[in-house]
Amino acid sequence: MRGKLIRRSLKTTQMSVAKLRLADMEKDERQRVEHETAMTEGVMEFGDALKTTTQRLAGDVSLKPRSKVYREERIAALIKSWPGLEKTDVRRISKSDCLAWAARYGKVAAPTAP
């Protein structure tokens, strides 16, 4: 958005339907611009990166359904075991942070199961 004119068909001739679709389109455009801004400015929280990864995972046709489910389980375990990770700036996550988390998680998690 950012002052740019967007011309796109709402694919309807009914004014009431057009108003509803316009609101949805504006919401989608605002979210898209916010996401792009976060990526280009280098201010991205882990949750934003995770959202992108999850969307790519869902659309990856080269993975079997069970592989997708397994990866989603691993993501859920990571989020559950690392409080505050989703709100952390990705630039602030260091290798030592990851190793410290792995040491803590290794004590409570079974090596072969979530």
Sine and cosine of phi, psi and omega as CSV:
sin_phi,cos_phi,sin_psi,cos_psi,sin_omega,cos_omega
0.00,0.00,-1.00,0.07,0.04,-1.00
0.59,0.81,0.73,0.68,0.05,-1.00
0.99,0.13,0.03,1.00,0.00,-1.00
-1.00,0.04,0.62,-0.78,0.03,-1.00
-0.99,0.17,0.77,-0.64,0.03,-1.00
-0.91,-0.42,0.86,-0.50,0.03,-1.00
-0.90,-0.43,0.93,-0.38,-0.04,-1.00
-0.55,-0.84,0.64,-0.77,0.01,-1.00
-0.94,0.33,0.65,-0.76,0.09,-1.00
-1.00,-0.06,-0.02,1.00,0.09,-1.00
0.81,0.58,0.74,0.67,0.09,-1.00
-0.39,-0.92,0.37,-0.93,0.09,-1.00
-0.93,-0.37,-0.09,1.00,-0.02,-1.00
-1.00,0.03,0.79,-0.61,-0.04,-1.00
-0.89,0.45,-0.66,0.75,-0.03,-1.00
-0.91,0.42,-0.64,0.77,0.04,-1.00
-0.93,0.36,-0.64,0.77,0.00,-1.00
-0.88,0.47,-0.66,0.75,0.01,-1.00
-0.89,0.46,-0.66,0.75,0.03,-1.00
-0.91,0.41,-0.71,0.71,-0.01,-1.00
-0.92,0.39,-0.57,0.82,0.02,-1.00
-0.90,0.44,-0.68,0.73,0.03,-1.00
-0.88,0.48,-0.67,0.74,0.03,-1.00
-0.90,0.43,-0.67,0.74,-0.01,-1.00
-0.90,0.43,-0.66,0.75,0.02,-1.00
-0.89,0.47,-0.66,0.75,0.02,-1.00
-0.89,0.46,-0.72,0.69,0.01,-1.00
-0.88,0.47,-0.66,0.75,0.00,-1.00
-0.91,0.41,-0.65,0.76,0.02,-1.00
-0.89,0.45,-0.68,0.73,0.03,-1.00
-0.89,0.45,-0.66,0.75,0.00,-1.00
-0.89,0.46,-0.70,0.71,-0.01,-1.00
-0.91,0.41,-0.66,0.75,0.03,-1.00
-0.88,0.48,-0.67,0.75,0.00,-1.00
-0.91,0.41,-0.69,0.72,0.03,-1.00
-0.89,0.45,-0.65,0.76,0.01,-1.00
-0.89,0.46,-0.69,0.72,0.01,-1.00
-0.88,0.48,-0.64,0.77,-0.02,-1.00
-0.95,0.32,-0.66,0.75,-0.07,-1.00
-0.98,0.21,-0.51,0.86,0.01,-1.00
-0.99,0.11,-0.14,0.99,0.02,-1.00
0.98,0.21,0.20,0.98,0.04,-1.00
-0.96,-0.27,1.00,0.01,-0.04,-1.00
-0.78,-0.63,0.80,-0.60,0.08,-1.00
-0.99,0.15,0.38,-0.93,0.00,-1.00
-0.85,0.53,-0.60,0.80,0.01,-1.00
-0.87,0.50,-0.60,0.80,0.04,-1.00
-0.92,0.40,-0.70,0.72,0.02,-1.00
-0.90,0.43,-0.62,0.78,0.02,-1.00
-0.91,0.42,-0.63,0.78,0.03,-1.00
-0.88,0.48,-0.70,0.72,0.03,-1.00
-0.89,0.46,-0.70,0.71,0.00,-1.00
-0.89,0.45,-0.66,0.75,0.00,-1.00
-0.90,0.43,-0.65,0.76,0.04,-1.00
-0.90,0.43,-0.67,0.75,0.03,-1.00
-0.91,0.41,-0.62,0.78,0.02,-1.00
-0.88,0.47,-0.69,0.72,-0.01,-1.00
-0.90,0.44,-0.55,0.83,-0.04,-1.00
-1.00,-0.03,-0.01,1.00,-0.04,-1.00
-0.99,0.17,0.95,-0.31,-0.04,-1.00
-0.99,0.14,-0.17,0.99,-0.02,-1.00
-0.99,0.15,-0.19,0.98,0.01,-1.00
-0.99,-0.14,0.60,-0.80,0.09,-1.00
-0.96,0.29,0.43,-0.90,-0.01,-1.00
-0.83,0.56,-0.63,0.77,-0.01,-1.00
-0.92,0.38,-0.55,0.84,0.05,-1.00
-0.91,0.42,-0.63,0.77,0.04,-1.00
-0.90,0.43,-0.70,0.72,0.01,-1.00
-0.88,0.47,-0.68,0.73,0.00,-1.00
-0.87,0.50,-0.71,0.70,0.00,-1.00
-0.91,0.42,-0.61,0.79,0.06,-1.00
-0.91,0.42,-0.60,0.80,0.07,-1.00
-0.90,0.45,-0.68,0.74,0.01,-1.00
-0.90,0.43,-0.64,0.77,0.03,-1.00
-0.90,0.44,-0.70,0.72,0.01,-1.00
-0.88,0.47,-0.65,0.76,0.02,-1.00
-0.91,0.42,-0.64,0.77,0.04,-1.00
-0.88,0.48,-0.75,0.67,-0.02,-1.00
-0.90,0.44,-0.65,0.76,-0.02,-1.00
-0.93,0.36,-0.59,0.81,-0.09,-1.00
-1.00,0.02,-0.16,0.99,0.00,-1.00
-0.82,-0.57,1.00,0.07,-0.04,-1.00
-0.87,0.50,0.69,-0.73,0.05,-1.00
0.99,0.15,0.01,1.00,-0.06,-1.00
-0.89,0.45,-0.64,0.77,-0.07,-1.00
-0.89,0.45,-0.49,0.87,-0.03,-1.00
-1.00,-0.08,0.04,1.00,-0.03,-1.00
-0.99,0.10,0.70,-0.72,0.08,-1.00
-0.91,0.42,0.77,-0.64,-0.07,-1.00
-0.87,0.49,-0.45,0.89,0.02,-1.00
-0.94,0.33,-0.32,0.95,-0.03,-1.00
-1.00,-0.01,-0.10,0.99,0.00,-1.00
-1.00,0.02,0.90,-0.44,-0.05,-1.00
-0.97,-0.24,0.17,-0.99,0.04,-1.00
-0.88,0.47,-0.63,0.77,0.00,-1.00
-0.91,0.40,-0.56,0.83,0.09,-1.00
-0.88,0.47,-0.69,0.72,0.00,-1.00
-0.91,0.42,-0.67,0.74,0.02,-1.00
-0.92,0.40,-0.62,0.78,0.04,-1.00
-0.91,0.42,-0.67,0.74,0.05,-1.00
-0.89,0.46,-0.69,0.72,-0.02,-1.00
-0.88,0.48,-0.62,0.79,0.03,-1.00
-0.91,0.41,-0.68,0.73,0.03,-1.00
-0.91,0.41,-0.70,0.71,-0.06,-1.00
-0.93,0.37,-0.59,0.81,0.00,-1.00
-0.89,0.46,-0.43,0.90,0.01,-1.00
-0.97,0.24,-0.46,0.89,-0.10,-1.00
-0.95,-0.31,-0.28,0.96,-0.08,-1.00
-0.97,-0.25,0.56,-0.83,0.09,-1.00
-0.95,0.30,0.59,-0.81,-0.06,-1.00
-0.91,0.41,-0.37,0.93,-0.05,-1.00
-0.92,-0.40,-0.03,1.00,-0.07,-1.00
-0.72,-0.69,0.37,-0.93,0.05,-1.00
-0.90,0.43,0.00,0.00,0.00,0.00
